[in-house]
Amino acid sequence: MKTRHDRPGHMVATVDWEAATAPEELSGRAVGYRQATLVGRATGATHTELSIGRLDPGGHVARHVHSFEEAFYVLDGAPVLELGERRLALEAGDYALSPIGVAHGWSNPGTVEARWLSVSTPLRVGAEEQRRDSYFVAELASPPEPLRPAFGDPQNRWVGHYRGTPPQAEALAVSDLAHGRRPAGMDTAILAYSGISVRMLVDRVFGAELLTMFTVDYEPNGSAQVHDHPFEETYFFLDGEIEAVLDGIAYTVRAGDVVFAPVGSTHGFFNTGSGRVRWIETQAPQPPARHSYRWVDVWKRYEQEGER
């Protein structure tokens, strides 16, 4: 990872896929798999580990369980995720949750490399600690054939697909008939505000207890004013270019970059360009029911009024 700025307040870096290496803890348990940690202990995180994974054609990662929660977003390729008793044929835009204690593993039966983003919390146990948090388990005796998940089926658990969010004017328009329209609720809705569209992927409704993952789209002139949170956030940029202000420092952030804002780090994003911007965002721990945001300018008013 090519770090552009790394300080106690935040981190801004460009993702280097070539930095991914075979994890030592998977020695003898994985073939063709490489991983690189983008956010973790080394970057000052206390709750979040954000990583990228690469799996060669024909590669695999043996079935295992964790004592932490983990979520995935497929970026490229067609990997197979073994999750519990199911084998899921995934593709770019799919996302999944591996709850604590649920066995999972990976394989790549395709002809191209598979790539995905993963986020987990609590942080993995350090090598110096006298305990473990990941354990390999027996493979399924009769593994089923991998199948595409039945998205929209009430029995479908812990996996979904993001189809992309169109511009807000199109996303919010209602053109089909009221009767017979495809059902939509808070679990599938797009939250739109100030030129920003948010689509929740992994959250409490989806089955997660400790983290969230969602996509964010900024229209031209869309903005989120400077604020901070009582939880950690990461941003993995997929498309476009945006002005980011972190702890008072301005950056131009674009596709291929990653940003980390720890608890109390002030940050705001401003799309001053002519194109749309998209990223994947994660939060750990999950936000509280109230007081998730602390807007800097709102509270500064009290300071200014007190000086009059």
Summary of the structure (lengths in Angstrom):
residues: 308
radius of gyration: 20.1
end to end distance: 47.6
largest distance: 75.0
contacts: 930
relative contact order: 0.17
helix: 8%
strand: 46%
